[in-house]
Every structure is written in structure tokens, then in C-alpha cells.
Amino acid sequence: MGRVRLEAITWDRLGDLLAERLLDLKPDDGGPWPRIAFDGAPAARPGDLAQLVGEALRIRGRPSLTVGADGFLRPASVRLEYGHQDVEAYYDGWFDTGALWREVFGPLEPGGDGRVLPDLWDPVTDRATRSPYVQLPPGGFLLLHGPLLLRHWFPFDLTVHVLLSPGALRRRTPEAEHWTLPAFERYDQETDPAHAADVLVRADDPRHPAWSG
């Protein structure tokens, strides 16, 4: 990764500044629902930042819906067809991108009804969650978080990548999940999320993040 100038910040301040930036955001397709990515490996905890931004938006009187990509995993029979630690399957087949297009992005297209399914599949019970649809009013923000998001051509209006160095990623990933690390190496090589994202947040030290501004 080439050198990117970063400045130190607190998580709370980062949530506030990102929320302020989102308030001025106009969706690329002219629709009424801005769609934001919080991309990062599970160890980087991009969902925590999405929650912070959602709370900052709420305080400012703007609705949002936080959706985790891990609520759209494929059934275990599909995910684990080639074993429990198949890197290719994790990279290309664990997440039901078709369901995300259909149930999350489709309703937020221009002319859509704004009815979003917040999750579809529970990986613990390996059953459908049966969650009710959530009505996101016009002007509400979709805050989607998860790993490997920037390689799917999802129609995001702003993308945030929470970066961990290879060493920090290894340290903060549970040993039982170290088999996924080659997928993130491939993601860095093929997608280069640190440069592809609109906003970069470095979180090697979880107490002291830095961001690209």
C-alpha cells in the first residue's frame, strides 16, 4: 500500500465527523436513500463504527438502518461444501450477494419502496431469521458493514475501509479463524480497499484510530 496521510482521532469524534459528512451526501443515482459501506475484516470491527455513525445520525435527527453482511451468509450446506476452512469458498461463496442485491439494495433504488430486510440467515441455527422488513424513510441511510464488501460492485455512495496491518490482523483474529487470512491478502491485492475506499480508518491500535479525513 502506498503512503496515505492519516491523522489521529477518537472513535466518538470519528463517528461525529462521518455523520456530518453523510448529511451532505447526495446518492449517485439520484435516489432518496444514501448507501454507505463500512468495510473491514471481522477483527477490525467495522460494525462498531457503523453503529457509532448511526447513533450520531440519530442525534442529528436522521434515520438510518445498520445491516451486517453476516446476516446474509449462505446456508452451511453451501458455505461448507468444500470443508470448514476453504479459503476460496470464503472469498467467493460465503455471502449471499444475490440476497443483498434483492433484499437490501433493490428496495433502495430510485422508485423503490424502502422496505429492507435487515438479515436473512442465522449462521448459528443455520435457519432463516424470519426478521420483519424495516421501512427506511426517504433520506434515511443504509449503513452496511462486513468484510470484502468493495469487490462486489454494490452501489455505495460512500465507502469506509477499516484497515488493519497484516500483523495486527493476525494478532486480532482468533487463532481458529487464521485460515481466513489468505482471503484478506487476496482482497488487498485484487481490490486494494485502502485506496479504493473514500475514507480510510486505520485501527491497528483499537484505542487510537487514525483516519484519512
C-alpha positions in Angstrom: 0.0 0.0 0.0 1.3 3.4 -0.9 1.6 6.1 1.8 -1.7 7.6 2.8 -1.6 10.6 5.2 -3.6 9.8 8.3 -4.4 11.8 11.4 -5.2 10.6 14.9 -8.8 10.8 16.1 -11.1 9.3 18.7 -13.8 6.8 17.8 -16.5 9.1 19.0 -15.1 12.1 17.1 -14.8 9.9 14.0 -18.5 8.9 14.3 -19.5 12.5 14.5 -17.4 13.7 11.6 -18.5 10.9 9.3 -22.2 11.6 10.2 -21.6 15.3 9.3 -20.1 14.2 6.0 -23.1 12.0 5.3 -25.6 14.8 5.9 -24.2 16.5 2.8 -24.1 13.3 0.7 -26.3 13.0 -2.5 -26.8 9.5 -3.8 -25.1 8.9 -7.1 -28.3 7.5 -8.7 -30.5 10.4 -7.5 -32.5 8.2 -5.2 -33.5 9.2 -1.7 -31.5 6.6 0.3 -27.7 7.1 0.6 -25.9 3.8 0.9 -22.7 3.6 3.0 -20.2 0.7 3.3 -18.2 0.0 6.4 -15.7 -2.5 5.0 -13.2 -4.5 7.1 -12.2 -7.9 8.3 -14.1 -9.1 11.3 -11.1 -8.3 13.6 -11.3 -4.7 12.5 -14.9 -4.5 13.8 -16.4 -2.3 11.1 -19.8 -2.8 12.6 -18.8 -0.9 15.7 -18.0 2.2 13.6 -21.3 1.8 11.7 -23.2 1.8 15.0 -21.3 4.9 16.1 -22.3 6.7 12.9 -25.9 5.5 13.2 -26.1 6.9 16.7 -24.5 10.2 15.5 -27.1 10.4 12.7 -29.9 9.7 15.2 -28.8 12.6 17.4 -28.9 14.8 14.3 -32.5 13.8 13.5 -31.7 11.5 10.6 -32.8 7.9 10.4 -30.5 5.0 9.4 -30.5 1.3 9.3 -27.4 -0.7 10.2 -27.2 -4.0 8.3 -24.4 -6.6 8.8 -23.3 -8.7 5.8 -23.0 -11.7 8.2 -26.8 -11.7 8.4 -26.7 -12.8 4.7 -24.5 -15.8 4.9 -25.4 -18.8 2.7 -26.6 -22.0 4.4 -23.9 -24.2 5.9 -24.5 -26.8 3.2 -23.4 -24.3 0.6 -20.7 -22.4 2.6 -19.0 -25.5 3.8 -19.4 -27.7 0.8 -15.6 -27.9 0.4 -14.8 -28.1 4.1 -14.9 -25.7 7.1 -11.6 -23.9 6.1 -11.8 -23.5 2.3 -10.4 -20.1 1.5 -11.8 -20.0 -2.0 -15.3 -20.7 -0.7 -14.9 -17.9 2.0 -13.7 -15.4 -0.6 -16.3 -16.2 -3.3 -19.2 -18.1 -1.8 -19.9 -17.5 1.9 -22.0 -14.3 1.5 -25.3 -14.4 -0.4 -24.7 -11.3 -2.6 -27.8 -12.0 -4.6 -29.9 -11.7 -1.5 -28.2 -8.5 -0.6 -29.0 -7.1 -4.0 -32.6 -8.2 -3.8 -33.5 -7.5 -0.2 -31.2 -4.5 0.7 -30.1 -2.6 -2.4 -33.1 -3.3 -4.6 -35.7 -1.6 -2.3 -33.4 1.5 -2.1 -33.1 2.1 -5.9 -35.0 5.1 -7.3 -38.6 4.2 -7.3 -38.1 1.5 -4.6 -40.3 1.2 -1.6 -37.6 1.5 1.1 -38.6 -1.8 2.7 -35.3 -3.5 3.6 -34.7 -7.0 5.1 -32.1 -6.4 7.9 -31.0 -10.1 7.9 -31.9 -13.3 6.2 -29.9 -16.2 7.7 -28.7 -17.1 11.2 -25.4 -18.9 10.9 -25.7 -20.3 14.5 -29.0 -22.1 14.0 -28.5 -22.4 10.2 -32.0 -21.3 9.6 -33.8 -18.3 8.2 -34.1 -15.5 10.7 -37.7 -14.6 9.7 -36.9 -11.0 10.7 -39.6 -8.4 9.6 -38.8 -5.9 6.9 -37.8 -2.4 8.1 -39.2 0.7 6.4 -36.4 3.1 5.8 -37.9 6.6 5.2 -36.7 8.8 2.3 -33.5 10.5 3.4 -32.6 7.5 5.7 -29.1 6.0 5.4 -28.2 2.4 4.8 -25.1 1.5 6.8 -23.9 -1.9 5.6 -20.9 -3.4 7.4 -18.8 -6.5 6.7 -15.8 -8.0 5.1 -14.8 -8.0 1.4 -17.6 -5.5 0.5 -15.8 -3.5 -2.1 -15.3 -6.3 -4.6 -19.0 -6.9 -5.4 -19.9 -3.6 -7.3 -22.5 -2.8 -4.8 -23.9 0.7 -5.4 -22.4 2.5 -2.5 -22.5 6.3 -2.3 -19.6 6.4 0.2 -17.2 3.7 1.3 -15.2 3.5 4.5 -12.5 0.9 4.9 -11.3 0.0 8.4 -7.7 -1.2 7.9 -5.5 -3.5 10.0 -1.9 -4.1 9.0 -1.1 -7.8 8.3 0.5 -8.1 11.7 -2.4 -6.5 13.6 -4.9 -8.6 11.6 -3.2 -11.8 12.5 -2.9 -10.7 16.2 -6.5 -9.7 16.5 -8.0 -12.6 14.5 -8.9 -15.6 16.7 -6.5 -18.5 16.0 -9.4 -20.7 14.9 -10.1 -18.2 12.1 -6.5 -17.7 10.9 -7.4 -19.8 7.9 -9.3 -16.8 6.5 -6.2 -14.6 6.5 -5.2 -15.6 2.9 -8.6 -14.3 1.7 -7.8 -10.8 3.0 -4.3 -10.9 1.5 -6.0 -11.7 -1.9 -8.6 -8.9 -1.3 -5.8 -6.4 -0.7 -4.0 -7.5 -3.9 -7.1 -7.6 -6.1 -9.3 -4.8 -4.8 -6.8 -2.6 -2.8 -9.6 -1.4 -0.4 -7.2 1.0 1.3 -7.1 3.1 -1.9 -10.5 2.2 -3.3 -12.4 3.4 -0.3 -13.5 7.1 0.0 -12.4 7.1 3.7 -9.6 5.1 5.3 -9.6 4.3 9.0 -6.5 2.6 10.5 -7.2 0.7 13.6 -4.0 -1.3 14.4 -4.3 0.1 18.0 -8.0 -0.2 18.7 -7.7 2.6 21.4 -6.1 5.1 19.0 -7.5 5.1 15.4 -6.4 7.3 12.7 -8.2 8.4 9.5 -7.7 10.0 6.1 -10.0 12.9 6.8 
